[in-house]
C-alpha cells in the first residue's frame, strides 16, 4: 500500500532538497556588501514612524475580519452564476435568500458602527 506513495515522498524530498540547496548557494556565492541603507527597515518607501511591537486597535482586526467575511461570500456567487440556468427557480430563490441574509448582516454591522474609523 505504501509503495504507491513512494514517488510522492520522493518528489517532496527532491523539492525540499532543491530549495535548501538554492538558498545555501545564494548565501555562499551571492554578493555580500551590506550598507546602512540596505539594513534599514523598508515600509513602502517611507521612514518607519513607530516600533514594530506597537499594538493595533481592535477596530483594525474587526474590519479585517469583516472584509474577509464579506469578500469570501462573493466566491459563492460565482459558481451559482455559472450554473444559473441549470439550477432553475429553486437555485434562484436559494441564492436570493443567501444574498438577503448577507445584506442584512452588512446593514447590522454598519448600524453597529463597526465600519467607522474615528
Backbone bond lengths (Angstrom), bond angles and torsions (degrees), N, CA, C in turn:
res aa  C-N    CA-C-N  psi(-1)  N-CA   C-N-CA  omega(-1)  CA-C   N-CA-C  phi
1 X - - - 1.439 - - 1.527 111.15 -
2 X 1.313 117.49 -43.76 1.458 120.28 -179.86 1.523 112.55 -72.50
3 X 1.325 117.11 -15.52 1.463 120.07 178.58 1.526 111.16 -61.53
4 X 1.312 118.17 -28.54 1.462 121.05 179.52 1.522 111.89 -69.65
5 X 1.328 117.84 -24.80 1.455 121.71 -176.52 1.530 113.48 -92.81
6 X 1.314 118.22 -8.55 1.463 120.98 -178.76 1.525 111.82 -57.45
7 X 1.337 120.83 -45.51 1.470 119.07 178.37 1.536 113.20 -61.57
8 X 1.324 117.19 -34.57 1.458 120.09 178.99 1.527 110.40 -67.87
9 X 1.332 117.06 -46.54 1.460 120.48 178.17 1.526 110.88 -62.80
10 X 1.318 116.85 -37.98 1.453 121.26 178.07 1.526 110.74 -63.97
11 X 1.331 117.69 -43.16 1.457 121.78 178.11 1.523 111.27 -62.73
12 X 1.333 116.99 -42.73 1.466 120.86 178.62 1.526 110.09 -63.52
13 X 1.323 116.83 -43.52 1.464 120.85 -179.86 1.533 110.71 -63.39
14 X 1.322 117.25 -42.54 1.464 120.50 178.88 1.528 110.03 -64.70
15 X 1.311 117.94 -41.48 1.461 121.03 179.03 1.517 112.30 -63.46
16 X 1.332 117.22 -45.54 1.464 121.09 179.25 1.524 110.25 -64.98
17 X 1.321 116.83 -44.10 1.464 121.04 179.10 1.524 111.12 -62.56
18 X 1.321 117.32 -42.29 1.461 121.31 178.23 1.528 110.77 -62.38
19 X 1.321 117.22 -42.58 1.457 120.90 178.05 1.521 112.20 -62.08
20 X 1.312 117.10 -45.15 1.466 121.15 179.35 1.522 110.66 -64.06
21 X 1.326 116.97 -42.86 1.472 120.48 179.71 1.521 110.87 -62.77
22 X 1.317 118.59 -42.86 1.466 121.18 -179.27 1.529 111.69 -65.53
23 X 1.332 117.25 -39.78 1.461 120.27 178.54 1.522 110.08 -65.37
24 X 1.322 116.90 -44.02 1.472 120.61 -179.38 1.525 111.27 -67.63
25 X 1.331 118.12 -38.44 1.470 120.18 176.72 1.523 111.04 -61.87
26 X 1.293 116.77 -41.81 1.461 120.31 176.88 1.525 110.85 -62.80
27 X 1.320 115.38 -40.60 1.456 120.39 179.03 1.524 111.92 -64.38
28 X 1.335 117.15 -40.95 1.463 121.50 -176.62 1.530 112.60 -80.36
29 X 1.327 117.40 -40.84 1.455 121.08 -172.37 1.523 114.34 -100.07
30 X 1.306 117.83 -16.14 1.463 121.10 -176.20 1.518 112.53 -71.15
31 X 1.340 116.84 159.52 1.466 120.21 179.04 1.528 111.19 -68.11
32 X 1.322 114.73 144.22 1.464 120.32 -179.64 1.526 107.47 -126.08
33 X 1.314 116.01 85.61 1.458 121.15 178.10 1.530 109.27 -127.98
34 X 1.335 118.16 69.15 1.460 118.70 -179.63 1.535 110.76 -68.85
35 X 1.299 115.41 145.92 1.460 120.81 176.08 1.528 108.06 -137.23
36 X 1.309 115.47 171.20 1.465 120.43 178.95 1.523 110.71 -59.07
37 X 1.327 115.60 -41.29 1.465 121.39 -178.36 1.525 111.51 -65.87
38 X 1.321 117.22 -41.50 1.466 120.73 -177.81 1.523 112.46 -71.68
39 X 1.305 117.39 -26.69 1.461 120.32 -176.12 1.526 113.24 -89.94
40 X 1.336 118.50 -2.70 1.465 120.25 178.81 1.523 110.28 -79.04
41 X 1.326 115.41 160.63 1.456 121.39 178.78 1.515 109.44 -74.14
42 X 1.315 116.52 135.21 1.461 120.91 179.57 1.518 109.44 -106.94
43 X 1.319 116.52 121.09 1.459 121.51 177.41 1.514 109.00 -131.72
44 X 1.288 117.24 83.64 1.457 123.37 176.83 1.526 112.52 57.33
45 X 1.301 117.05 31.00 1.447 120.42 178.44 1.512 113.72 80.26
46 X 1.323 117.96 3.76 1.466 121.43 -178.62 1.524 109.08 -106.81
47 X 1.299 115.09 149.84 1.465 119.74 176.10 1.526 109.30 -68.45
48 X 1.338 118.79 137.22 1.463 120.45 177.01 1.526 110.40 -63.19
49 X 1.332 115.97 133.75 1.456 120.87 -177.26 1.518 110.90 -94.27
50 X 1.321 116.89 -39.36 1.460 121.96 -177.14 1.520 109.59 -127.06
51 X 1.318 115.80 179.58 1.460 119.93 178.26 1.531 109.72 -79.72
52 X 1.302 115.90 162.12 1.461 121.07 179.13 1.522 112.03 -77.19
53 X 1.305 117.66 -12.33 1.462 121.91 -177.47 1.526 112.91 -89.20
54 X 1.320 117.80 2.72 1.457 120.64 -178.14 1.525 110.94 -69.39
55 X 1.315 116.36 143.74 1.464 121.14 -179.25 1.520 110.74 -80.68
56 X 1.326 114.96 143.83 1.458 120.90 175.91 1.520 109.23 -91.40
57 X 1.305 114.95 155.62 1.458 120.78 176.49 1.530 109.21 -68.73
58 X 1.321 115.43 151.37 1.459 120.22 177.05 1.525 110.23 -63.50
59 X 1.332 116.85 -30.13 1.470 121.06 178.04 1.518 111.16 -57.71
60 X 1.326 117.01 -37.15 1.459 121.37 179.12 1.523 110.32 -58.70
61 X 1.318 117.00 -48.43 1.455 121.40 -179.82 1.524 111.46 -68.42
62 X 1.307 117.12 -36.61 1.465 121.51 179.17 1.524 110.49 -63.05
63 X 1.321 116.44 -46.72 1.463 119.74 179.18 1.525 110.27 -65.48
64 X 1.325 117.63 -37.95 1.463 120.78 178.60 1.531 110.94 -62.97
65 X 1.321 117.10 -44.85 1.466 120.52 179.55 1.523 110.71 -65.86
66 X 1.331 116.64 -41.20 1.462 119.26 178.94 1.520 111.29 -65.27
67 X 1.323 116.88 -38.60 1.464 119.96 177.03 1.520 110.53 -61.09
68 X 1.319 116.23 -46.74 1.470 119.69 179.54 1.525 109.98 -62.86
69 X 1.315 117.17 -42.86 1.463 120.93 -179.17 1.523 111.19 -59.58
70 X 1.328 117.43 -52.85 1.456 120.12 -176.50 1.527 111.69 -75.37
71 X 1.312 117.72 -25.02 1.465 120.59 177.95 1.526 110.55 -73.88
72 X 1.311 117.18 -41.05 1.464 121.07 -179.20 1.523 110.73 -67.23
73 X 1.311 117.21 -31.73 1.460 119.60 -179.92 1.525 111.37 -62.51
74 X 1.313 117.48 -29.79 1.468 120.64 178.21 1.526 110.60 -64.76
75 X 1.327 117.06 -28.10 1.464 121.00 178.74 1.524 110.59 -61.64
76 X 1.321 117.53 -31.09 1.461 120.28 179.21 1.528 112.31 -73.80
77 X 1.317 116.80 -19.63 1.463 119.88 179.43 1.525 112.51 -75.64
78 X 1.320 117.99 -28.65 1.464 120.78 -176.70 1.533 112.95 -65.06
79 X 1.337 119.46 -52.85 1.474 118.11 178.60 1.527 112.00 -61.29
80 X 1.314 116.95 -34.12 1.461 120.15 177.64 1.518 110.19 -64.11
81 X 1.324 117.25 -43.21 1.463 120.66 -179.31 1.529 111.32 -66.69
82 X 1.322 116.84 -34.62 1.468 119.95 179.79 1.521 111.08 -68.50
83 X 1.322 116.95 -40.77 1.465 120.39 -177.49 1.525 111.80 -104.22
84 X 1.314 117.16 29.69 1.459 122.24 -175.63 1.527 112.58 -59.80
85 X 1.327 117.89 -45.65 1.472 121.08 -176.03 1.530 112.17 -66.75
86 X 1.322 116.54 -37.89 1.468 118.87 -176.34 1.530 112.74 -77.43
87 X 1.327 118.13 -17.81 1.464 120.44 -178.35 1.524 112.96 -80.15
88 X 1.295 116.63 -28.17 1.461 120.31 178.46 1.520 112.20 73.98
89 X 1.344 114.32 -159.72 1.459 120.22 -176.63 1.516 112.79 -67.82
90 X 1.325 116.99 -34.10 1.465 119.57 179.58 1.528 110.81 -62.20
91 X 1.315 116.95 -42.21 1.463 120.78 176.79 1.508 112.37 -64.69
92 X 1.324 116.52 -38.40 1.460 120.75 178.88 1.523 111.31 -65.49
93 X 1.323 116.57 -46.04 1.468 120.93 -179.64 1.530 110.40 -65.26
94 X 1.322 116.54 -41.86 1.463 120.42 179.59 1.525 110.77 -61.19
95 X 1.324 117.18 -45.81 1.456 120.03 -179.19 1.527 111.38 -70.46
96 X 1.317 117.28 -32.05 1.466 120.11 176.14 1.524 110.07 -64.04
97 X 1.323 117.45 -43.44 1.469 121.15 177.10 1.534 109.69 -62.01
98 X 1.325 116.68 -42.51 1.471 121.71 178.90 1.525 110.87 -59.71
99 X 1.325 117.10 -47.39 1.468 121.26 -178.57 1.528 110.67 -67.31
100 X 1.320 118.18 -37.87 1.466 120.72 178.15 1.527 110.26 -64.57
101 X 1.317 118.18 -43.91 1.471 121.40 177.93 1.529 109.93 -63.10
102 X 1.322 117.29 -41.79 1.457 121.31 177.56 1.532 110.99 -62.20
103 X 1.320 116.68 -42.77 1.459 121.17 179.28 1.527 110.97 -65.73
104 X 1.321 117.36 -40.78 1.465 120.36 177.69 1.533 111.11 -63.61
105 X 1.321 116.42 -37.78 1.471 120.01 175.07 1.514 111.64 -63.34
106 X 1.323 116.62 -40.60 1.459 120.98 177.77 1.525 110.98 -64.30
107 X 1.327 117.52 -43.53 1.466 121.02 178.57 1.528 110.04 -63.61
108 X 1.320 117.85 -40.70 1.462 122.04 178.59 1.532 110.67 -60.16
109 X 1.338 115.79 -47.29 1.463 120.38 179.80 1.524 110.14 -63.04
110 X 1.311 116.52 -39.64 1.458 121.46 -179.34 1.532 110.45 -65.42
111 X 1.336 116.74 -44.76 1.470 121.29 -179.72 1.523 112.07 -65.51
112 X 1.323 116.82 -34.34 1.468 120.75 178.91 1.525 111.92 -72.12
113 X 1.343 117.50 -12.70 1.454 120.91 178.03 1.506 114.36 84.79
114 X 1.321 117.08 19.00 1.462 120.11 -178.70 1.524 112.23 -70.36
115 X 1.325 117.26 -18.67 1.464 119.87 -178.86 1.528 112.74 -98.88
116 X 1.323 117.33 4.55 1.475 121.17 179.62 1.519 110.27 -84.23
117 X 1.328 116.99 132.21 1.463 122.72 177.51 1.520 108.68 -109.56
118 X 1.301 116.98 86.42 1.478 121.40 179.35 1.501 111.33 -87.69
